[in-house]
Amino acid sequence: MESHDAIVIGGGVIGVSIAYHLARLGCRDVLLLERGQLGGGTTAQSSCIVRTHYSVPENVALARRCLAVFRDFAGYLEDPEADSGFTRCGLLIVAGEGPRADALRETLAVARAQGVDARAITHDEARRILPLLQLDDIAAVGWEPESGYADAYLTLTAFARNARRLGAVLREGVAVTGLVRDANGRVAGVATEQGPIAAGTVISAQNIWSREVAAWTGIDLPLTLSRHAVFTLEGPTPYARGLPVLKDLASPGKLYMRGYGGRQLLVGDGNEGETIAAPDTVQADVPLDYVAEIGEQVAHRLPAFAEAGLAASWTGVYDVTPDWNPVLGPLPGVAGLHVAYGFSGHGFKLSPVVGRLLAQSALGLPTDVPLAPYALERFAAGRLLAGRYGTGAVS
Ligand SMILES: Cc1cc2nc3c(=O)[nH]c(=O)nc-3n(C[C@H](O)[C@H](O)[C@H](O)COP(=O)(O)OP(=O)(O)OC[C@H]3O[C@@H](n4cnc5c(N)ncnc54)[C@H](O)[C@@H]3O)c2cc1C
């Protein structure tokens, strides 16, 4: 039977980063199995915003390490051709008077406590950064100058190329259909449509398909699937790549916006999304009523976009856990099996460090930061990673 030291299930940005880091940490016999094409899952739908604005301190610890990687991607991968497409344009966060403004100020302080450049700024300073801003209903403005956005395709392909350079095998078109266990219940490999493959370590990075792991093991993995719409607007003014990322906590949709392709504005909403029963990356309709409703909110904050037209739209699905934070590490009760799922719409930016942490944990090495807060057991124990904004992708 074909045999490897470690098998990664899933070739999204998380799985590919795990494979790369396993190889980098010395595990030279790594096999990644992807049912479709590398990056063809939810990674392809990502808005790719890279920020450290989190109120859960553990998330800041991950995000600030990731930001350092995105800023020096080629150096980190020791590959002069590696480019994550990272645009350091800064992140502006605005909130109206009340609990969200309080949460914003407290969240900036959480990041500052870990050495992140995250500050409250005046309205005048905010207008200097983004002259298009309408701030009449805004009480608090936060600014993270180091943040920005990257490119999912470039990031994933750089991890994949370097995983292969270090000896990992990344195989497309192979669906994992089950786990192989030994007499003691320990993981001994995976079952695939093309036969079993042996490995003492298996890491699932299956995102919205992670319920398959629950079916294979009988272990409940809390997960809801939430579909979100994203669209781009093109206005009379072409915006350069320097347009900062904007998070509008004062808008009903808690919108996020960023530059797209040099001329357009990408817009997504921060609400719960549409719950769907089964994992599916097929594109759903983005109703024009929705675009009009969200477009009005955009025009309220950025009046220059009042006349903008719809350029493109798509949908994407989040793998949401009860506290909107991921589950990372060994799965209790099944020795040799590890999971990384539940990124709840904010996993792209975490991919460099999550890959390294999962590789460290799977290889029995000390982890750079404790994984215990992200353990599956936290849900049953009531130790949720709850943030100051309540549940949501900015937790
Ligand atoms: C609309 C949208 C906007 C987002 N915006 C942001 C953002 O601005 N910033 C941010 O940080 N994050 C964002 N995210 C989240 C981020 O994109 C995801 O968390 C991240 O891409 C998930 O990567 P992944 O590798 O876990 O999942 P995926 O890319 O979905 O990869 C999972 C892979 O596993 C494969 N697979 C599953 N089961 C099997 C099996 N049995 N056998 C073989 N292969 C299997 C699938 O085919 C798939 O390719 C956004 C997500 C969406 C949907």
The ligand as an ORCA input file, in Angstrom:
! r2SCAN-3c Opt
* xyz 0 1
  C     -16.867     35.588      0.528
  C     -15.685     35.341      1.436
  C     -14.883     36.412      1.822
  C     -13.800     36.183      2.675
  N     -12.987     37.244      3.008
  C     -11.929     37.033      3.827
  C     -11.064     38.126      4.152
  O     -11.253     39.264      3.714
  N      -9.984     37.870      4.965
  C      -9.771     36.629      5.490
  O      -8.817     36.482      6.259
  N     -10.572     35.583      5.183
  C     -11.637     35.762      4.373
  N     -12.454     34.719      4.051
  C     -12.186     33.402      4.631
  C     -11.074     32.671      3.926
  O     -11.161     32.857      2.535
  C     -11.167     31.183      4.298
  O     -11.169     31.055      5.708
  C     -10.000     30.384      3.731
  O      -9.797     30.640      2.355
  C     -10.303     28.922      3.952
  O      -9.304     28.126      3.396
  P      -9.394     26.557      3.595
  O      -8.159     25.984      3.043
  O      -9.786     26.249      5.008
  O     -10.706     26.122      2.761
  P     -10.981     25.828      1.225
  O     -10.320     26.800      0.335
  O     -12.464     25.718      1.097
  O     -10.298     24.437      0.984
  C     -10.836     23.216      1.440
  C     -10.496     22.192      0.359
  O     -10.741     20.888      0.871
  C     -11.115     20.083     -0.232
  N     -11.766     18.881      0.313
  C     -12.817     18.856      1.156
  N     -13.132     17.598      1.462
  C     -12.257     16.801      0.788
  C     -12.092     15.394      0.702
  N     -12.911     14.546      1.329
  N     -11.087     14.909     -0.066
  C     -10.248     15.764     -0.740
  N     -10.388     17.105     -0.686
  C     -11.380     17.614      0.062
  C     -12.048     20.974     -1.026
  O     -12.184     20.549     -2.347
  C     -11.359     22.335     -0.878
  O     -10.522     22.649     -1.981
  C     -13.531     34.896      3.176
  C     -14.335     33.811      2.782
  C     -15.393     34.029      1.907
  C     -16.234     32.853      1.494
*
